[in-house]
């Protein structure tokens, strides 16, 4: 199970911001963190961070990338894309980076 508060701390975000990015009600995220909806959304974010950390070799760099580095071809950060419901596009971009494409 992904603990919302722990993920928010790792990303250096307030819980309200993490809830907004994940499209989950903040109260639901706190009261029912084990719910499938919460775990699905947080899982997507955690997979993106883990994949980016694998590529960069450092979780701190991956978090900075997630929050601040626009992804080539999208002109938005991974955080913005996830918030807009395009986590799959971020994973696709990470796959491209793994294959040698630039971001």
C-alpha atoms as a printed R data frame, in Angstrom:
    type eleno elety resid chain resno       x      y       z
1   ATOM     1    CA   UNK     A     1   0.000  0.000   0.000
2   ATOM     2    CA   UNK     A     2   1.240  3.481  -0.852
3   ATOM     3    CA   UNK     A     3   0.885  5.827   2.111
4   ATOM     4    CA   UNK     A     4  -0.356  9.215   0.840
5   ATOM     5    CA   UNK     A     5   1.415 11.231   3.539
6   ATOM     6    CA   UNK     A     6   4.693  9.466   2.874
7   ATOM     7    CA   UNK     A     7   4.442 10.025  -0.871
8   ATOM     8    CA   UNK     A     8   3.597 13.700  -0.300
9   ATOM     9    CA   UNK     A     9   6.652 14.027   1.939
10  ATOM    10    CA   UNK     A    10   8.902 12.330  -0.636
11  ATOM    11    CA   UNK     A    11   7.625 14.693  -3.326
12  ATOM    12    CA   UNK     A    12   7.881 17.653  -0.935
13  ATOM    13    CA   UNK     A    13   4.244 18.521  -1.565
14  ATOM    14    CA   UNK     A    14   1.373 19.350   0.764
15  ATOM    15    CA   UNK     A    15  -1.306 16.652   0.917
16  ATOM    16    CA   UNK     A    16  -3.783 18.995  -0.760
17  ATOM    17    CA   UNK     A    17  -1.476 19.363  -3.783
18  ATOM    18    CA   UNK     A    18  -0.899 15.608  -4.037
19  ATOM    19    CA   UNK     A    19  -4.661 15.055  -3.887
20  ATOM    20    CA   UNK     A    20  -5.155 17.555  -6.713
21  ATOM    21    CA   UNK     A    21  -2.473 15.953  -8.888
22  ATOM    22    CA   UNK     A    22  -3.956 12.502  -8.242
23  ATOM    23    CA   UNK     A    23  -7.565 13.659  -8.776
24  ATOM    24    CA   UNK     A    24  -8.548 12.255  -5.404
25  ATOM    25    CA   UNK     A    25 -10.456 14.063  -2.688
26  ATOM    26    CA   UNK     A    26  -8.009 15.039   0.057
27  ATOM    27    CA   UNK     A    27 -10.362 13.756   2.755
28  ATOM    28    CA   UNK     A    28 -10.760 10.406   0.981
29  ATOM    29    CA   UNK     A    29  -7.012 10.145   0.548
30  ATOM    30    CA   UNK     A    30  -6.541 10.674   4.289
31  ATOM    31    CA   UNK     A    31  -9.519  8.688   5.602
32  ATOM    32    CA   UNK     A    32  -9.383  5.750   3.157
33  ATOM    33    CA   UNK     A    33  -5.840  5.524   1.800
34  ATOM    34    CA   UNK     A    34  -6.351  1.822   1.057
35  ATOM    35    CA   UNK     A    35  -9.231  2.462  -1.370
36  ATOM    36    CA   UNK     A    36  -8.609  1.208  -4.917
37  ATOM    37    CA   UNK     A    37  -9.122  4.688  -6.402
38  ATOM    38    CA   UNK     A    38  -6.504  6.244  -4.126
39  ATOM    39    CA   UNK     A    39  -4.027  3.394  -4.597
40  ATOM    40    CA   UNK     A    40  -4.423  3.423  -8.394
41  ATOM    41    CA   UNK     A    41  -3.699  7.139  -8.673
42  ATOM    42    CA   UNK     A    42  -0.867  7.173  -6.162
43  ATOM    43    CA   UNK     A    43   0.549  4.030  -7.743
44  ATOM    44    CA   UNK     A    44   0.800  5.777 -11.091
45  ATOM    45    CA   UNK     A    45   2.742  8.656  -9.530
46  ATOM    46    CA   UNK     A    46   4.994  6.259  -7.624
47  ATOM    47    CA   UNK     A    47   5.716  4.263 -10.820
48  ATOM    48    CA   UNK     A    48   6.662  7.450 -12.662
49  ATOM    49    CA   UNK     A    49   9.022  8.540  -9.875
50  ATOM    50    CA   UNK     A    50  10.559  5.055  -9.636
51  ATOM    51    CA   UNK     A    51  11.082  4.856 -13.404
52  ATOM    52    CA   UNK     A    52  12.623  8.334 -13.508
53  ATOM    53    CA   UNK     A    53  14.854  7.436 -10.545
54  ATOM    54    CA   UNK     A    54  16.024  4.311 -12.376
55  ATOM    55    CA   UNK     A    55  16.980  6.462 -15.369
56  ATOM    56    CA   UNK     A    56  18.654  9.239 -13.409
57  ATOM    57    CA   UNK     A    57  20.148  7.055 -10.713
58  ATOM    58    CA   UNK     A    58  18.795  9.311  -7.975
59  ATOM    59    CA   UNK     A    59  15.303  9.727  -6.517
60  ATOM    60    CA   UNK     A    60  15.958 13.382  -5.672
61  ATOM    61    CA   UNK     A    61  16.781 14.152  -9.311
62  ATOM    62    CA   UNK     A    62  13.695 12.220 -10.394
63  ATOM    63    CA   UNK     A    63  11.481 14.314  -8.135
64  ATOM    64    CA   UNK     A    64  13.004 17.548  -9.420
65  ATOM    65    CA   UNK     A    65  12.439 16.308 -12.977
66  ATOM    66    CA   UNK     A    66   8.824 15.342 -12.167
67  ATOM    67    CA   UNK     A    67   8.052 18.775 -10.765
68  ATOM    68    CA   UNK     A    68  10.139 21.154 -12.886
69  ATOM    69    CA   UNK     A    69  11.431 19.757 -16.205
70  ATOM    70    CA   UNK     A    70   9.095 20.161 -19.187
71  ATOM    71    CA   UNK     A    71   8.938 17.014 -21.294
72  ATOM    72    CA   UNK     A    72   9.973 17.555 -24.896
73  ATOM    73    CA   UNK     A    73   7.017 17.286 -27.229
74  ATOM    74    CA   UNK     A    74   4.525 18.094 -24.493
75  ATOM    75    CA   UNK     A    75   5.863 21.392 -23.152
76  ATOM    76    CA   UNK     A    76   4.626 20.465 -19.689
77  ATOM    77    CA   UNK     A    77   6.152 18.837 -16.658
78  ATOM    78    CA   UNK     A    78   5.361 15.276 -15.642
79  ATOM    79    CA   UNK     A    79   3.475 16.704 -12.668
80  ATOM    80    CA   UNK     A    80   1.291 18.829 -14.942
81  ATOM    81    CA   UNK     A    81   0.634 15.943 -17.310
82  ATOM    82    CA   UNK     A    82  -0.348 13.610 -14.465
83  ATOM    83    CA   UNK     A    83  -2.630 16.285 -13.064
84  ATOM    84    CA   UNK     A    84  -4.297 16.548 -16.488
85  ATOM    85    CA   UNK     A    85  -4.822 12.783 -16.538
86  ATOM    86    CA   UNK     A    86  -1.948 11.934 -18.891
87  ATOM    87    CA   UNK     A    87   0.223  9.748 -16.679
88  ATOM    88    CA   UNK     A    88   0.381  7.248 -19.536
89  ATOM    89    CA   UNK     A    89   2.067  9.910 -21.691
90  ATOM    90    CA   UNK     A    90   4.681 10.456 -18.991
91  ATOM    91    CA   UNK     A    91   5.400  6.725 -18.818
92  ATOM    92    CA   UNK     A    92   5.634  6.673 -22.623
93  ATOM    93    CA   UNK     A    93   8.112  9.589 -22.521
94  ATOM    94    CA   UNK     A    94  10.179  7.785 -19.886
95  ATOM    95    CA   UNK     A    95  10.247  4.709 -22.096
96  ATOM    96    CA   UNK     A    96  11.536  6.885 -24.935
97  ATOM    97    CA   UNK     A    97  14.230  8.320 -22.668
98  ATOM    98    CA   UNK     A    98  15.234  4.813 -21.710
99  ATOM    99    CA   UNK     A    99  15.615  4.021 -25.409
100 ATOM   100    CA   UNK     A   100  17.824  7.080 -25.901
101 ATOM   101    CA   UNK     A   101  15.366  9.855 -26.809
102 ATOM   102    CA   UNK     A   102  16.005 13.236 -25.201
103 ATOM   103    CA   UNK     A   103  13.695 15.055 -22.824
